[in-house]
Amino acid sequence: MKHLLICYLTAVLFTSDCLAQSPAPKTDSVPKQNAPELKKTPLFGVTFSGYVNTDIFIDSRQTVMAREGEWLFYPENVKPDAEGKDINAKATYNILSIQTRVSATITGPEIFKARTSGLIEGEFYGNISANINSFRLRHAWVKLNWAKTELLLGQTWHPLYVPTCSPDPVSLNGGAPFIIFTRNPQVRITRQFGNFKLILAALSQVDATSNGPDGPSPKYLRNSVVPELAIQVQYNLLNADKNTEFLIGASVDYLILTPRLNTEVIRKKAYDTVVNSVPEHHDAVVETYKTSSKSTALTANIFAKLKLRSVTLKAGGVYGGNCYAFNMIGGYAVKSTVDPMRGIVDYATISTASIWADFKTNGPRWSAGIFSAFSRNLGAGTDVTGTYYSRGSNIDYLYRVAPRLVLTVSKLKIASELDYTVAAYGKTAGDGTVSDSKEIGNLRILIGVFYYF
């Protein structure tokens, strides 16, 4: 019923705006002798932009990260050697240019009385660590814009990530793992109601994927058939003359995963025997059963922004289950075995709560800012008996304080940031919460150089 209701609302929003369009004015209404000479505009146009980037950073200890440290999650846990010394208490550094980015913005003719546009954007980040320096797709979409309705098809930011109301750290992670930070292929409808905006979207996964028995993969969502569904409402009050803005909104996301298509139950273990002095091996007897057990999760977030002439303040919060694919801590776990004969299990989500705030000055040349955030592992709310498919299952809470200073001169930006991130590692209890935690901190010193074109 929920899916049918969302589809119905989407159809109403889409069709009503199309029907409301008035016919285009006739071009021969102006007398030819008085008409100014009109320049012919091309049907299509492409504008290239982007930047060349180099990041230089040093960490005070080993970290949980991606792409050789370019993406930072949080510090690694203590890893004692035979003498009790922490192996991970070792500084590291790197210099990388893989964030270098190029975009192609495409404009085209009207179709179905709608303005059309497109975007292709990529960088040399690679889609996995083994492919670092290779080109990977960030955005690829087509938009049709009517007076009050927009239809987007393609890959872009997840609806629960709002680019105009997100933190502005220097680090590539954009505030993760404290905020929802991912891009997804999707079909999205946006409808404007004065200062209000409603967004409905159906999504799949590609880069940031859910975890499961075979590791992170988009197949757990694909096998559920029902796409990830998201809805967002926001209110925006913009004053261009005073250069001020107030934005507030909230979103909800619904996710269904099918972690397994089958189970395997060992009826008889493999064993070796000796018959007449001849060794014989006997394979295990394994029975396979079809399963359709699913893991479901709801995630909600709120966000707000206040921009004044000289300063900008943004803040937000996230609460939800199975935030793994959002590049946050959390996920799901095997709750219990509901059919021991067939190995059929059910699942419980590992919930996460997070809050964040970002403050910056709006100077045209110098800009100072600070990002701060806190996230907690709320556990499953019930006893968990099996495997965890989550991130940070042994982390009680995280927090980050990251001040920054940015200098912009024409097309050149030099940004510096001190990122202090703490992870409180402890013992995972039966309900997925963590106790007896100990804080482990990492200080990152980062300098980023950007040359825009």
LODRENVO-706186 format. One record per residue (C-alpha): residue in one letter; x, y, z. Coordinates in steps of 0.5 Angstrom, whole numbers, padded with zeros to 4 digits, always signed. Layout:
N
aXYZ ...
END
This chain:
453
m+0000+0000+0000 k+0006+0005+0002 h+0009+0003-0005 l+0003+0005-0009 l+0001+0011-0005 i+0008+0014-0007 c+0007+0012-0014 y+0000+0015-0014 l+0003+0022-0011 t+0009+0022-0016 a+0004+0021-0022 v+0000+0027-0019 l+0006+0031-0018 f+0009+0030-0025 t+0002+0030-0029 s-0001+0036-0026 d+0005+0041-0028 c+0005+0038-0035 l-0002+0040-0036 a-0001+0047-0033 q+0003+0049-0038 s+0001+0054-0043 p+0002+0054-0050 a+0008+0057-0053 p+0007+0064-0056 k+0007+0065-0063 t+0014+0068-0066 d+0010+0071-0072 s+0006+0076-0067 v+0012+0081-0068 p+0012+0085-0075 k+0018+0083-0079 q+0020+0090-0081 n+0020+0092-0073 a+0023+0085-0070 p+0030+0085-0068 e+0035+0081-0071 l+0035+0074-0067 k+0041+0070-0066 k+0040+0063-0067 t+0042+0059-0061 p+0045+0052-0061 l+0040+0046-0060 f+0046+0043-0055 g+0051+0046-0051 v+0057+0043-0046 t+0061+0047-0041 f+0067+0044-0038 s+0069+0046-0031 g+0072+0042-0025 y+0079+0043-0021 v+0086+0040-0020 n+0087+0038-0013 t+0093+0036-0009 d+0092+0034-0001 i+0097+0033+0004 f+0096+0030+0010 i+0099+0027+0016 d+0095+0022+0022 s+0098+0021+0029 r+0096+0014+0028 q+0093+0008+0024 t+0086+0010+0021 v+0080+0006+0019 m+0080+0009+0012 a+0079+0008+0004 r+0084+0010-0002 e+0090+0010+0002 g+0088+0015+0007 e+0084+0020+0003 w+0078+0018+0006 l+0078+0018+0013 f+0073+0015+0018 y+0076+0014+0025 p+0082+0012+0028 e+0084+0004+0029 n+0083+0001+0035 v+0089-0001+0040 k+0093-0007+0037 p+0097-0010+0042 d+0104-0014+0040 a+0107-0019+0045 e+0110-0014+0049 g+0103-0010+0050 k+0105-0004+0045 d+0100-0001+0041 i+0102-0003+0034 n+0097+0002+0031 a+0100+0008+0035 k+0104+0010+0029 a+0104+0016+0025 t+0103+0016+0017 y+0102+0021+0012 n+0101+0022+0004 i+0100+0026-0002 l+0095+0025-0007 s+0092+0028-0013 i+0086+0023-0014 q+0080+0028-0012 t+0082+0032-0018 r+0075+0033-0022 v+0072+0035-0028 s+0065+0036-0030 a+0061+0037-0037 t+0054+0041-0036 i+0050+0040-0042 t+0044+0044-0044 g+0039+0042-0049 p+0032+0044-0053 e+0025+0044-0050 i+0022+0037-0049 f+0015+0036-0047 k+0015+0043-0046 a+0020+0042-0041 r+0027+0045-0040 t+0032+0039-0041 s+0039+0039-0038 g+0045+0034-0036 l+0051+0033-0032 i+0057+0028-0033 e+0062+0029-0027 g+0068+0024-0025 e+0074+0024-0021 f+0081+0020-0021 y+0079+0017-0014 g+0077+0010-0017 n+0071+0006-0015 i+0075+0001-0010 s+0082+0002-0007 a+0086-0003-0012 n+0083+0002-0018 i+0086+0008-0015 n+0088+0014-0020 s+0083+0011-0025 f+0077+0015-0027 r+0070+0014-0023 l+0063+0017-0024 r+0060+0021-0019 h+0054+0024-0023 a+0051+0023-0029 w+0044+0025-0030 v+0038+0028-0034 k+0033+0033-0032 l+0027+0036-0035 n+0024+0042-0031 w+0017+0045-0032 a+0015+0051-0028 k+0014+0048-0021 t+0016+0040-0023 e+0023+0037-0024 l+0024+0030-0026 l+0031+0027-0025 l+0034+0021-0028 g+0041+0018-0026 q+0046+0018-0021 t+0047+0024-0016 w+0047+0025-0009 h+0042+0021-0004 p+0036+0025-0002 l+0038+0025+0005 y+0044+0029+0003 v+0043+0036+0002 p+0048+0040-0002 t+0046+0046+0000 c+0045+0044+0008 s+0052+0040+0009 p+0058+0041+0012 d+0064+0045+0009 p+0070+0041+0011 v+0076+0041+0007 s+0077+0033+0008 l+0074+0029+0002 n+0069+0025+0007 g+0065+0031+0007 g+0063+0030+0015 a+0062+0022+0014 p+0061+0018+0018 f+0057+0023+0022 i+0052+0025+0016 i+0049+0021+0011 f+0054+0022+0005 t+0053+0018-0001 r+0051+0018-0009 n+0046+0013-0012 p+0042+0012-0019 q+0035+0014-0018 v+0029+0017-0021 r+0027+0023-0017 i+0021+0028-0017 t+0021+0035-0014 r+0015+0039-0014 q+0015+0046-0011 f+0010+0049-0007 g+0012+0057-0006 n+0018+0056-0001 f+0016+0049+0000 k+0019+0043-0004 l+0017+0036-0004 i+0022+0030-0006 l+0020+0023-0008 a+0025+0018-0010 a+0027+0011-0012 l+0034+0009-0011 s+0039+0003-0012 q+0046+0002-0010 v+0053+0003-0014 d+0059+0005-0010 a+0056+0006-0003 t+0053-0001-0002 s+0050-0005+0004 n+0054-0010+0007 g+0052-0018+0008 p+0054-0025+0008 d+0058-0024+0002 g+0061-0017+0004 p+0059-0010+0001 s+0055-0011-0005 p+0049-0008-0009 k+0045-0015-0010 y+0042-0015-0003 l+0038-0009-0005 r+0037-0012-0012 n+0034-0018-0010 s+0029-0015-0005 v+0026-0012-0012 v+0023-0006-0008 p+0028+0000-0009 e+0030+0004-0004 l+0025+0009-0002 a+0026+0016+0000 i+0021+0023+0001 q+0024+0030+0004 v+0020+0036+0005 q+0024+0043+0006 y+0022+0050+0007 n+0027+0055+0004 l+0027+0063+0005 l+0032+0066+0001 n+0033+0074+0000 a+0038+0075-0006 d+0038+0083-0004 k+0041+0082+0003 n+0045+0075+0001 t+0041+0071+0007 e+0038+0065+0007 f+0034+0060+0012 l+0033+0053+0010 i+0030+0047+0014 g+0027+0040+0013 a+0027+0033+0014 s+0027+0026+0010 v+0025+0019+0011 d+0029+0013+0008 y+0026+0006+0007 l+0031+0000+0006 i+0029-0007+0005 l+0035-0012+0004 t+0035-0020+0002 p+0042-0022+0005 r+0041-0029+0003 l+0037-0033-0003 n+0039-0040+0000 t+0042-0043+0007 e+0047-0049+0007 v+0046-0054+0013 i+0051-0059+0014 r+0048-0066+0016 k+0055-0069+0016 k+0062-0067+0017 a+0067-0069+0013 y+0072-0074+0015 d+0078-0079+0013 t+0078-0086+0015 v+0083-0092+0013 v+0080-0098+0010 n+0085-0104+0009 s+0091-0099+0010 v+0088-0094+0004 p+0086-0087+0007 e+0079-0085+0004 h+0076-0078+0005 h+0069-0077+0006 d+0066-0070+0004 a+0061-0067+0008 v+0054-0068+0007 v+0051-0061+0006 e+0043-0059+0004 t+0041-0053+0001 y+0034-0049+0002 k+0031-0043-0001 t+0030-0037+0004 s+0027-0030+0003 s+0028-0027+0010 k+0029-0020+0009 s+0032-0014+0013 t+0028-0008+0014 a+0030-0001+0016 l+0028+0006+0017 t+0032+0012+0017 a+0030+0020+0018 n+0034+0026+0018 i+0033+0033+0020 f+0037+0039+0017 a+0037+0047+0018 k+0041+0053+0015 l+0042+0060+0017 k+0046+0064+0012 l+0047+0072+0014 r+0051+0076+0010 s+0058+0075+0014 v+0057+0068+0017 t+0053+0061+0016 l+0051+0056+0021 k+0049+0049+0019 a+0046+0043+0023 g+0043+0037+0023 g+0041+0030+0026 v+0041+0023+0024 y+0037+0017+0027 g+0036+0010+0024 g+0037+0003+0023 n+0042+0000+0018 c+0046+0006+0016 y+0052+0002+0013 a+0051+0004+0006 f+0050+0012+0008 n+0058+0011+0010 m+0056+0011+0017 i+0057+0006+0023 g+0051+0001+0024 g+0048-0004+0020 y+0044-0011+0022 a+0046-0017+0025 v+0043-0024+0025 k+0038-0024+0031 s+0036-0031+0031 t+0035-0038+0028 v+0027-0039+0026 d+0028-0045+0023 p+0034-0050+0025 m+0032-0055+0021 r+0033-0051+0015 g+0038-0046+0018 i+0033-0040+0016 v+0034-0034+0020 d+0031-0027+0022 y+0035-0020+0023 a+0035-0014+0027 t+0038-0007+0025 i+0044-0004+0029 s+0041+0003+0030 t+0045+0010+0030 a+0044+0017+0032 s+0048+0023+0030 i+0048+0030+0031 w+0053+0035+0027 a+0054+0043+0026 d+0058+0047+0022 f+0060+0054+0022 k+0064+0059+0018 t+0065+0066+0016 n+0063+0068+0009 g+0069+0073+0007 p+0071+0073+0000 r+0078+0072+0001 w+0079+0069+0008 s+0074+0064+0011 a+0075+0061+0018 g+0070+0055+0020 i+0069+0049+0025 f+0066+0042+0024 s+0064+0038+0030 a+0060+0032+0031 f+0058+0026+0035 s+0055+0019+0033 r+0053+0014+0038 n+0052+0006+0037 l+0045+0005+0040 g+0045-0003+0038 a+0039-0007+0036 g+0034-0006+0042 t+0034-0014+0042 d+0039-0020+0043 v+0043-0022+0037 t+0045-0029+0037 g+0049-0029+0030 t+0054-0025+0025 y+0054-0018+0025 y+0054-0014+0018 s+0055-0007+0020 r+0061-0002+0021 g+0064+0000+0028 s+0060-0006+0032 n+0065-0005+0037 i+0065+0002+0038 d+0060+0006+0043 y+0061+0013+0040 l+0065+0017+0036 y+0066+0025+0036 r+0070+0030+0031 v+0072+0037+0032 a+0075+0040+0026 p+0077+0047+0025 r+0079+0050+0018 l+0082+0056+0015 v+0081+0057+0007 l+0085+0063+0003 t+0082+0064-0004 v+0085+0068-0009 s+0082+0068-0016 k+0082+0061-0018 l+0086+0058-0013 k+0084+0056-0006 i+0089+0054-0001 a+0085+0050+0005 s+0088+0048+0012 e+0084+0043+0017 l+0086+0040+0024 d+0081+0034+0024 y+0081+0031+0031 t+0077+0025+0031 v+0076+0020+0037 a+0073+0013+0037 a+0071+0010+0044 y+0072+0002+0043 g+0069-0003+0048 k+0066-0010+0048 t+0060-0011+0044 a+0054-0014+0049 g+0049-0019+0047 d+0044-0013+0044 g+0049-0010+0040 t+0051-0004+0045 v+0058-0003+0047 s+0060-0002+0054 d+0067-0001+0058 s+0069+0003+0052 k+0076+0007+0052 e+0077+0013+0047 i+0082+0013+0042 g+0084+0019+0038 n+0087+0021+0032 l+0089+0028+0030 r+0090+0029+0022 i+0093+0036+0019 l+0091+0037+0012 i+0093+0042+0007 g+0089+0042+0001 v+0090+0046-0006 f+0085+0047-0011 y+0086+0050-0018 y+0079+0051-0021 f+0077+0052-0028 
END
